[in-house]
Amino acid sequence: MIGAVCPSDFTYLPAVNGCYKLVLYDLAWYDAGLRCPALHPKAHLVVIDNGNEQAAITQWLKSYEGKGTITTTTATSGDWYIVTKLV
């Protein structure tokens, strides 16, 4: 997958060559997973496979800090920040 094929509402992360979308819903993990295909047929909840992907996603999520949508430093039990990834 390359950035040119990411849907316009997804963000291309070149460090991991993937398309990601942050979605904020108050849903259980299972229900959130069911919601992903409604966003895009190939979308699923992100599963971080390695340190490189973790670093790229963390850096990307930090761009949302202070904008009233997410904090990457104070998540509490039961709070899920849903990131979808295209496969």
TALIN-V118100 format. One record per pair of residues at least 6 apart in sequence whose C-alpha atoms are under 7 Angstrom apart, sorted by the first residue. I is the first residue (numbers start at 0). J is the second residue. D is the distance in Angstrom with one decimal. If there is no record, write none. Layout:
i j d
I J D
I J D
This chain:
i j d
0 16 6.4
0 17 6.3
1 16 6.1
1 17 7.0
2 11 5.2
5 11 6.5
5 18 5.7
9 18 5.8
9 19 5.3
9 20 4.8
10 18 5.4
10 19 5.1
10 20 6.1
11 17 5.7
11 18 4.5
11 19 6.4
12 18 6.3
14 55 6.4
15 52 5.9
17 85 7.0
18 84 5.7
18 85 5.7
19 82 6.6
19 83 5.5
19 84 4.6
19 85 6.7
20 82 5.6
20 83 5.2
20 84 6.6
21 81 6.0
21 82 4.6
21 83 6.5
22 81 5.4
22 82 6.1
23 80 6.3
23 81 6.2
32 43 6.3
32 44 5.8
35 42 5.4
35 43 5.3
35 44 6.8
35 83 6.7
36 42 5.5
36 43 6.9
41 85 5.2
41 86 5.8
42 83 5.7
42 84 5.3
42 85 4.5
42 86 6.7
43 83 5.2
43 84 5.6
43 85 6.7
44 81 6.7
44 82 5.9
44 83 4.7
44 84 6.4
45 82 5.6
45 83 5.3
45 84 5.5
47 53 6.0
60 71 6.7
61 71 6.5
63 69 6.0
64 70 5.2
